Amino acid sequence: MRGNRLRGIIVAMDMRQSPVVVNTPLGENSFFLEMRCALSPAPVPGQFVELAIDPCLFLRRPFSVSSYRRGTLGILYRVVGRGTHLLSQKKKGDILGVLGPLGRGFPSFPAASRVWLVAGGTGIAPLLFLLSRRKAASGDTTLFYGALTDRALFRKVLPAGNYRKVFSTDDGSCGEKCRITSLVRRHLEQERPDVLCASGPFEMMKEVACLADACGLPCYVSLENRMGCGMGLCFGCVAKVKTDTGWDYERVCTEGPVFPAERVVWEDEDSAR
């Protein structure tokens, strides 16, 4: 079975040597890094890249594409380990190896559709790219964005535009003092979007998926499972999903990271990882 799954997934990709343009600190041990990188094909919102950060690291590190315009690739990241610590030290002109774009992103939504984006903390990363694409198409878009504190809301990197923004923080330092899903639920009592897209903590996405299901709305989630190879070879990033015959494990790096929410088995965090 595993051998059958491996057929056809090995794709010839060049590791692009990409110079850093800027590595901007955002506070809360987070950064927005931009590099010159002409990706082909061009990425779509929801896809990711893998970075070869330093020769001392055996594995590349996966990062959501947060922006891509005119050959400049942007990623939002938080320092959580050795790899991202080394990345935070990169300066203008330093070279990073870039592999991508990888994975399946969000589907294309008509400009006239009403799209609600729900983000938690650094889960905003893949939604930034989707938000900028929606803005460029003059789409009807609402961003629901929550975090622990105002400092953890990365409003500096939000695309400019007149789309609606709804904020919440756990401590009440920005927006309402509540979970962002509480605001989504409240707004659903008054109005309905055509589709919801969510990225962030597992429990947040699970709750958004439940709200969408209760309202009969399509919903897409971007899973953040740990990855090894990023190309479907190691099966280290599988998520538990529903199938016609019950359930199975699918690779987040190739079948995802974006999945229809109704396909994800939301029993608990471990079941989807």
N, C-alpha and C positions, 0 to 999 in steps of 0.2 A: 504493500500500500504506500509506504513512504517512498519507495523507489519510483512508483508511478507519479507521485506528486512532484518529484524533482525534475521530471521531464519538461523541458522547454522553459525553465525559469532562469537558466544561466544566460545572462545577457551581456554582450560585450560592452563594457563601459570603461571609459578612460578616467583616471583620476586627474582632475583638473588642478593644476597648481595656481592658486588664486591669492593675490596679494590683499592684505587687509587694508581697507580704506579708513575705517574708524572703529573704535571699540569703546562705546560710550557707557560709562557707569550710570545706573538709574537709581541707585540706592537699594537697600534691602539685599545687598550682595548680588545684584542682578545687573545685566549688561545688554546693550543692543549692538551687535557687531555687523558691520557691512563689509563686503569684499567684492572685488571685481571678478565676476565669474559668468562667462557666457554659457549657460546651460542649454543643451539641445537633446530632446525637445524642451521647450520652456515649461517650467513647473506650473501646476494648477493648484489652487488653494486646497490645503489639506495634505499635500505631499510633503516629503521630508528629504533631507540630504544627510550624508554621513561625512564627518570631518576627520581627516588624519591630522591630529593636533600636534603630536610630538613623537619622535622616533622611540622614546621610552615607553610609549603606550602600545600594547599589543593590539588592542581593538580600536577601531574607529568609534566615534560617538555620533548618535543620531540627533538631529535637530529639525524641528518643523520649519518650513519656509514661512517666514513672517512677512517678507516683502521681496519682490523681484521686479525690477524696472530697468530697462536699457542696460542689461548686462551687470547690474549690481544686485547682489543677493544679500538679504538681511535676515538675521536670526536673533530672537530674544532668548536669553538663557539666564539661569540662576546657578551660582556656584554651589555645587552639592558634593563634589568629590575631587579626586586628583585631576581628572581630565578637564573639567570645567574650570578648576583653579588655574591650570596651565593656559587654558584659553583666555582667561581674564587678564593674563599677563601680555597678551599679544599686542603689538603696536603697529602703527601705520607702516606698510611695506613688508611686514612679516608674511611668510607664505604658509598657506593651509592647503592641504589636499582635500578636494571636494568630489564626492561621488553622488551622482543623482541626475535628475530627480527620481525619487523612489516612492513606491507604494501607490495606493489609490486615494485620490482626494475626494472632495465634495462634488456632487453632481452640479451641472450648470443650471441655475435657476433663471427663469425669465425676468427681465428687468421689472416688469409690472407686478411680479409676485411680492407678497409681503413676507419678508424673512426676518425671523427673530434669532439673534445670536446670543448664546448664554455662555459666559466665561467665568472661571474662577481662578484667581491668582495668575500664575504664569501660564495657565491654560488658555490665556488670550493669544498665545503665540501663533497657532495656525489660523485663528479667526481674524487676525490683523490683515492677512493677505486676502481673505474672503471679503472682509469689510472694505478694503481699498478697491477691489474689483466691483463690488456692489455700488460703491460711491461713484466710480467712473462710469457705470452704466445708468446712473441716476435711479437706482433701485430703491424701493420702499423698505428700509432696513431699520431695525431697532437693536441696539446693543444693551444687553443686561450684563453688568460686570460687577462681580463681588470679590472681596478679599478680606483678610483679617483686619487691616488698617488702611488708612489713606496712603501711607507710604508704599504699601504693597499693590496699589492700583497704578498700573503703568500708563497713566493718562498722557504722559509726554510723547509716547510713541503711537497714540491713536491717530489714524488719518484725519485730516481736517475735513469738515463737511457738515451738512445740516441734517444728518441722520439723527434719530432720537437716541439719547444715552440715558440709561437708568443705572445708578450706582447703589451699592450697599456695602457696609463694612460691619464686622462683628463688634467693633467698639464704638460705632457711630461717628467716627471721625470724618467720614465722607458719605453722603447719601443717607439712607435709612439704616438704623441699627437692626439688622436682621440678616438672614441668609438670602442670597440672591434668588433662590428658588421660591421664597415666599413672595417676592415681588412679581415673579413670573406668574405664579398662581393667581395673585390679585388681578393682574392685567388680563389674564385669560377669562376672568369673570366678566370683563367689560368688552373685550374684543378678541378676535382670533386672527393669527397669522395664517399664511398658507403652508409654512414649513418652519421647523425649529432646527437649529444646529447648536451642539454643545461641546465644550471642551474644558476640562478641569479635573477636579477630584472625582474619583469613582462614584462616591455617594451622591455628589451633585448631579452627575450625568444620569445616574440611575433615577433620581427624582424627576429630572426633566423628561426622561423617557416615560415615566409613569404618568406625568401630567399630559404629555402628548398622546399617549394611548387612551387616556380617559376622555380626551377631547376629539379623538379620531383624526389626529394630525400626523403627517409624516415627520420623522425626526431622524437626524443623523448625528452620530457621536464620533469624536476622534479619540481613540484609545491611546494610552501612553505606556504600554507594556515595555519592560526592559528588553533590549535587543542585543544580539550578538553580531551576526554577519550583516543584517539589514537587507539581505537579498533572498531570503527564503530557504537557505541551505541548512541552517543549524537547528531550526524548529525551537529556538529558545524563547520566542515571543508569542506563543500561541494564546488565543482567547477561545473561550467556550461559546459556541454559537448554535442557534437552532437550525435544523435541517428538516427536509421532508420526512425523514425517517426517525427523527429524534433530536440528537445533537452531535456535534463533532468539534474538534479543535481546528481553528484556522490561524494562519500566520498573520500577525498584525502588520508585518513589514511588507507583505505582498498582497494579501487579500484585503488589507486595511492600509493605513490606520483608521480610515473613515468607514464606519459600518452603519447600515440602517439600524436604528435603536431597537426595533422589534426583533432583530436577529440575535442580539446579545443576550446571553444568559446572565441575568442580574442577581442570581441567588446571593452571592457574596463576592467580595473582592477577589478572593483566592480562586473562585471558580472561573473567572475570566482571565486568569493570568497563568 
